[in-house]
Amino acid sequence: MAKTKLVKFNIKNVKYAMPTTNGWGAVADLAYATAISLEADYDEQRIYGDGQVIGTLPDDKGLTGTLSVVGLNKDYEIACGRAMEIESGLADVETKKAIPHALYFEVDGLDDGVVKTYKTWLIGVITGKASESYTQTEADPTISGYDHALTVLGTNLKTAS
């Protein structure tokens, strides 16, 4: 069997949609992303009998990770309940609840010499308040960034009916 040569790179077009009573709200731009990392939150418990493994109990809790962006999106922060507009600008709000929402992103890929765009929707995403980092500019300008912690809960699949 021939090996497939697939390389993915270049996150782009990050968007989000908030839940509504009728499904999902309008899809909106999130920010200029610089990176996304997703890690499976998965474990297995082995069941032993007669000195051997007789079964496993999977424990799949979804994904965790980080979304890194160049700047914060005011509308996104308000929709997630982490900020509110006040007369003199934008105020940080203490987060009291998580609002699961949908997150979309694209990555480019090189699949056996053909460039393709891979599109992904993550459903049931909870993002945390962004971590900020700033560094001193030395020889080259240093762009600061914001990192959102991600938890992807997913959603239960439903039958066609």
C-alpha positions as CSV (number, residue, x, y, z in Angstrom):
1,M,0.0,0.0,0.0
2,A,1.4,3.4,-1.0
3,K,2.0,6.0,1.7
4,T,0.0,9.2,1.6
5,K,2.1,12.3,2.0
6,L,-0.1,14.8,4.0
7,V,1.2,17.9,5.7
8,K,-1.1,20.5,7.3
9,F,-0.1,24.1,8.0
10,N,-1.3,27.7,8.1
11,I,-4.4,28.2,10.4
12,K,-6.7,30.8,9.0
13,N,-10.4,32.1,8.8
14,V,-11.2,31.5,12.5
15,K,-14.9,32.1,13.2
16,Y,-17.5,31.4,15.9
17,A,-21.2,31.0,16.3
18,M,-23.1,31.3,19.6
19,P,-26.1,29.0,20.5
20,T,-29.6,30.4,20.1
21,T,-33.0,28.9,21.0
22,N,-33.3,27.8,17.4
23,G,-29.8,26.4,16.9
24,W,-26.9,28.6,16.0
25,G,-26.6,32.4,15.6
26,A,-24.8,34.2,12.8
27,V,-21.2,33.1,12.1
28,A,-18.8,35.9,13.0
29,D,-15.1,36.5,12.5
30,L,-13.1,35.8,15.6
31,A,-9.5,37.1,15.1
32,Y,-6.3,36.7,13.3
33,A,-5.1,33.3,14.6
34,T,-1.5,32.4,14.8
35,A,-1.8,28.8,16.1
36,I,-4.2,26.2,17.4
37,S,-3.3,23.1,19.3
38,L,-5.7,20.3,20.1
39,E,-5.0,17.4,22.4
40,A,-7.2,14.4,23.0
41,D,-8.5,14.1,26.6
42,Y,-8.7,10.3,26.4
43,D,-7.8,7.5,28.7
44,E,-8.5,3.8,29.0
45,Q,-9.0,1.5,31.9
46,R,-7.9,-2.1,31.3
47,I,-10.0,-4.9,32.8
48,Y,-7.9,-7.9,33.8
49,G,-9.1,-11.5,34.4
50,D,-7.1,-14.7,34.6
51,G,-3.9,-12.7,34.3
52,Q,-4.7,-11.1,30.9
53,V,-6.6,-8.1,29.6
54,I,-10.2,-9.1,28.9
55,G,-11.5,-5.7,28.0
56,T,-11.0,-1.9,28.2
57,L,-13.2,0.9,29.3
58,P,-12.6,4.0,27.1
59,D,-12.9,7.4,28.7
60,D,-13.1,10.1,25.9
61,K,-13.7,13.5,27.4
62,G,-13.2,15.4,24.1
63,L,-10.3,17.7,23.3
64,T,-8.4,20.4,25.1
65,G,-5.9,22.9,23.7
66,T,-5.0,26.5,23.0
67,L,-6.1,29.0,20.3
68,S,-3.5,31.8,19.9
69,V,-4.5,35.1,18.3
70,V,-2.9,38.4,17.5
71,G,-5.6,40.5,19.1
72,L,-8.7,40.1,21.2
73,N,-12.1,40.4,19.4
74,K,-14.4,42.6,21.4
75,D,-17.6,41.0,20.2
76,Y,-16.4,37.5,21.0
77,E,-15.3,38.5,24.5
78,I,-18.8,40.0,25.1
79,A,-20.6,37.0,23.7
80,C,-18.6,34.7,25.9
81,G,-19.5,36.8,29.0
82,R,-16.0,38.0,29.7
83,A,-16.4,41.6,28.8
84,M,-19.0,44.3,28.6
85,E,-19.1,47.8,27.0
86,I,-19.2,50.7,29.3
87,E,-19.2,54.4,28.6
88,S,-15.4,54.8,28.8
89,G,-14.6,51.6,26.8
90,L,-14.5,47.9,27.4
91,A,-14.6,46.4,30.9
92,D,-13.3,43.0,32.0
93,V,-16.0,40.9,33.6
94,E,-15.4,38.1,36.1
95,T,-16.4,34.9,34.4
96,K,-19.3,33.3,36.2
97,K,-20.3,30.6,33.6
98,A,-19.0,29.0,30.5
99,I,-21.0,29.4,27.3
100,P,-20.4,26.4,24.9
101,H,-20.3,27.6,21.3
102,A,-19.1,26.5,17.9
103,L,-15.6,27.4,16.6
104,Y,-14.5,27.1,12.9
105,F,-11.1,27.2,11.4
106,E,-9.3,26.3,8.2
107,V,-5.8,24.9,7.6
108,D,-4.0,24.4,4.3
109,G,-2.7,21.0,3.5
110,L,-0.4,19.4,1.0
111,D,-1.9,16.0,0.1
112,D,0.4,14.1,-2.4
113,G,1.5,17.3,-4.0
114,V,-2.0,18.9,-4.2
115,V,-2.7,22.0,-2.0
116,K,-6.1,21.7,-0.3
117,T,-8.0,23.6,2.4
118,Y,-9.3,21.6,5.4
119,K,-12.3,23.1,7.1
120,T,-13.2,22.2,10.7
121,W,-16.1,23.0,13.0
122,L,-15.6,22.3,16.7
123,I,-19.0,22.0,18.5
124,G,-19.5,22.6,22.3
125,V,-16.3,24.7,22.7
126,I,-15.6,26.5,25.9
127,T,-12.8,29.1,25.8
128,G,-11.2,30.7,28.8
129,K,-10.2,34.2,29.4
130,A,-7.2,34.9,27.2
131,S,-3.6,34.9,28.6
132,E,-1.6,37.8,27.5
133,S,2.1,37.9,26.8
134,Y,4.3,40.9,26.0
135,T,8.0,40.9,25.4
136,Q,10.6,43.6,24.9
137,T,11.4,44.5,21.3
138,E,15.0,44.0,20.6
139,A,16.5,43.6,17.1
140,D,13.2,42.6,15.4
141,P,9.7,43.8,16.4
142,T,8.0,41.3,18.7
143,I,4.3,40.8,18.2
144,S,2.5,40.1,21.4
145,G,-0.3,37.6,21.5
146,Y,-3.3,36.2,23.4
147,D,-3.9,32.5,24.2
148,H,-7.4,31.1,24.8
149,A,-7.5,27.8,26.6
150,L,-9.9,25.5,24.8
151,T,-12.1,22.7,26.0
152,V,-14.1,20.9,23.3
153,L,-17.0,19.0,24.7
154,G,-18.6,18.0,21.4
155,T,-22.2,17.2,21.1
156,N,-24.3,14.0,21.0
157,L,-24.9,12.6,17.6
158,K,-28.6,12.3,16.6
159,T,-30.3,9.9,14.3
160,A,-31.4,11.0,10.8
161,S,-35.0,11.1,12.0
